[in-house]
Structures are given as structure tokens and as C-alpha cells.
Amino acid sequence: MSYNPKPYNPNPPPYNPNDVTTWGYFRPTIIAHDVGRSRDRSTAVIGGKSPMTPYLIGIGELIELPQGLYGSPRACELAQIDNGYDNNALLVADLSHDPTYAEPLHKLFGPRLIGLHITRHGDGMEAVPRLVNDTAMLTYTIGRSYLIELFHSLLDSGQVRFPDNQMMRRAFAQLHALEPEYRDTGAVYDCPKGQHDDLAISCAMLAWAVHHPHLDRWVRSGRPRERSCRPRETFSPLGWT
């Protein structure tokens, strides 16, 4: 894949809170990355908070990565996408099926990488530091049903804005195809045999991240430290008395 970012528009349309294509940027930009298995595509859904209406979630782009990519080559595809967003996006990656994938991702994204472990239970609120490349990376555990129902609730309350295009329609088709099975412990959402849910799950991951109480902490940790170009002062021992 050769990712081609959207061309610069010198005369952008005026901001419209209901039209995500007019937002110009997100605060902050988040890439939600669902990691596909052998027969599935990995995905990247890009979005974030509205720059002027913070309670709104915007989904800007939905991308399916080429099949057959693993480890570092797949991480490099994400880095190309991040490059189209000034190398400044937070990356929320599903590491449920391949925890070792955190290593090549962390080499490229550093503290901008947030790990997600999708299981049967959990609300994704508690961070567990995990050692990756000799440093700590935050990882959160969340239930699959909780994640999907959170996205449903945000859609129902009108807090999500998205483009009307083929990829978004595919994501909604995947979301509606998920079949809930009601058990004593709650609903369990299964993907119909032969179908995929990667885009829908990535959208749900993005919505989770945008409203997470640790979002500001992630942004502060991922912000590059300012480096001064001022030369370091030196002192002569002759000046001491």
C-alpha cells in the first residue's frame, strides 16, 4: 500500500459540526487499529474529537491494510498513514491476538502507542503498564460486548459524525450484522460465519478512546519534549571565589 493523504485545500469550507469533512483536524487525532488474523484485513480508522464541539466524535477515514502483512511491515503501513497526519496521531492498537506486535509498533510510535486487549469482560478504564522495548506501555482490557454497546450508545445519542462513503457503509453493515446472543452475564456479539467485523470494531475502539478519561494523559505523554537550540552555558572555575 502507498498511502496518499488528502491534498491540501487552500480554501476549506466553513466549519459545520454535522459535516466531519469540514472539521479540518481532530483534537487529538487518533488511529484505531484492529489487527486482522490470517484471513482478515487489518484496519486503521482515523478520527477524534471535533476541534470546536468537543462532545462530538468524528470519523474521518477508514482504511483496510493489505492482507498478508505481519509485524514490522504492517507497522510501517501504519507509520505511512501517521505521516499523513504530521506524525502526531495517537495509536490505539488491538494486541489481543499478538502481544509481540507491540514491539515494532512501539519502535515507530513510542509513547503515542496505547494497547488494547479485547476479551469477554472489562470496561477498559484501568491501565496496566507493560514492558515493551525496555519501557512501559499502557495497556487496557475491555470486553468486546462492552465496546460494541458503547459505540451503539454514542451513535444513538447523536455524538458521532462520519462521512457518507463506501468504507463507512461497509463498517455499518458489519456493525448491524453482529448477532447478539443473550446470556445470564449479558449480550455476546458474534460475527456471522464468513463475514468480518474489523472496520466496525475499529470504529468502536476510536469512540472508546475519544471519551476515555485518560485521553489528556495520553496526549501529554506522547507529545515530543521541547528541545532548546540555545547552547549550554559553561562556567570557568576562575569565576568562583
N, C-alpha and C positions, 0 to 999 in steps of 0.2 A: 504494500500500500504506500502511496505517496500522498500524504495528507495535504490538501490545498485549502488554506484558511480563506475565509470570506474576504474579498477585496475591500480595501479602504474606500469608504464613501465620504467624499468631502462635504456633501450636503445631506446629512442624515435627516430622516423625518422627525418631527417633534415627538417627544416622549408621550406615549399612550400606555397607561398602566394595564390595559387589557390586550395590548399587542406586544408580545415579547420581542418581536423583531425591531421595535423602536427603542429598546432599552439601552442599547449601546454597550453595556457591560453589566457585570454582576458584582455584588458586594457580599462575599468574595466569589470568585469563580471556582467551581467545584467540578471535578471529573469523577463520576461514579463508574467504577469498573467491575463488571461482572465477568468472572473468569470461566470460560466455557470448557467443557470436557472434550473428549476426542471427537464427538460428533456435533458439538455445538460451537457456535461462534462466541468469541469474547466480545464484549461491547464496551463502549465509552459513551456515557450520556453527560453532556456539559450543561451547566446551569448554575443557579444560585439565587440569592435574594435580589429583589428589584433595587436599583440604585436610589429610587425616590419613594418607594412604597414598601418598606421593609417587611411587612407581613405577607407579601406576595412571593411565591416561588416561581421562578422562570426556568423552563426547559428550553435551551437554545438549539442544541444539536444532538442528534442520536447517530452513533457510528457503530457499524459492525466491523470488527477487525477480520483480516483474512484467516481462514481456517489453517490449521497445521502449524501455528506459531506457539512456541513454548518458551518459558524462561526469558533470557535476555533479549532475543529477537522481538518477543511480544512487548516487553517493557520498552524497547526502543520505539515501537509503533506509538505507544502512549506518549513518549517523550516528544515525538513529532507533533502530536496533537497539542501537547502542552506548549510547544514552541509557538503555535498559532495564537496562544493566549499569553504571550510575553513571558513564558516560563515562570508563571506566577500562580498557577492553579493548585488548590488542594486536591490530593488524590485519595479517594476513599475506595479501597480495593477489597473485594471479597477473597479472603485467603482460606476459605473453609476447606477446600479440597487439596490445596497445595501450599502449606505454610512456608516451604522453602522459596516460593516465588517472591516472598518479601525481600529477599536479599538483592536480586537485580533491580527491583523497583526502588529500594532504598538507596542504592548507589546513584540512581538518576534523580530521585525526588527528595532524598534526605528527610528532614523533619516535616516536609509537606505531605508525607505519606501517613495515612490513617488506616489501620487494619480493621476489617470486619469479619467476624466469624458467625455465619448464619446456621443456627441449629433449630431445635424444636421449641426452645424456651429462651426467655430473656427479653429485657426491654431496651438493651443497648445503651444504658445510662452509665454503667460502671466501666472505667478504663483499667486495663491490666497491662502494665509495661512488659514488653517482650524484648529480649536481647536480639538485635539484628545488626550484623556488621559492627560489633563491639559498642553499640549504643542502644538506648531504649527507644522502642517504638510503641505508641499507644494502640491497643487492640481492644475492640468491643465485641461482646457476644449478644446477639439478638435473635429472637425467634422468627422463623420465616412467616408464620401467620401474623405475628405482631407487626412485622414490617409491611406486609401487604395491606393489612387493615388500617394501619396508619396512613398509608398512601390513599386508600379509599376515602378515609375521613377527611383528608385535606382536599381531595377532589370534590367531595360532596359539599364542603363548606366554601367552595369557590376560591381557594387560596392558591391554585396552581394555574399558571399561564403557559401555553405551549403552542408551537407552530402547527399549522394545518398542512402537513406534508405526508408523504408515503411512509416514512420511518415512524412518525408519531402514530399514524393509523395502525401500523403493524404492532407497535407497543400496546395500544389499547386493545387490539384484537387478542394479544397474548394475555393481557390482564383479565379480559372478560371470559377467556377460555379456561382460566384456572377454576377447578371444580372443588368447592368446599365440601369436606366431609366432617359432619358434626359429631364430636365425641364428648365424653364426660369432661375432658380437660379443655374443650373449646374446638373451634374450627381448624381443620388442617387443609391447606390448599395444595392440591396435586396438579401437576401439569399433565394434560391428556397425552396418552402414548403417541409417540411420533411427532409431537409438537415441541415448541420451545417457549421459554419464558424469560430469556436473557435480557431483552430490552425492557420488559415490564419490571423485572427485579432491579435493574439499574436505575430506572425512574424512581422506584420506591426507596432505594439507597440514597439517591440525591435528596429526596424530600426529607428523609430522616436526618441527613447531615445538616441541611439548611436550618432546621428547627432544633438542633441539638444544643443543650446549654453549654457545651464546651467549645462551641464554634469560635468564639473570640480567642480562646486559649490556643486553638489550633492555628489561627491566623498569626498570633503573636509569635508562637514557636517556629512557624515556617517562614517568617519574614527574615530576609537576609540582614545580618548585622551591618550597620553603617561602618564604613572604613574610611578613616581620615587620610587625606593626601598630605597633610601637614607633616613636615619632617619632625622626628622626635628630638626634643631638646636634649642637649648634652651639657654637663656641668664640669667645669675644671676644678680639680682639688685645690687649686691655688686660691679659689674664691672662699674657701672655708677658713674660719678663724677659730 
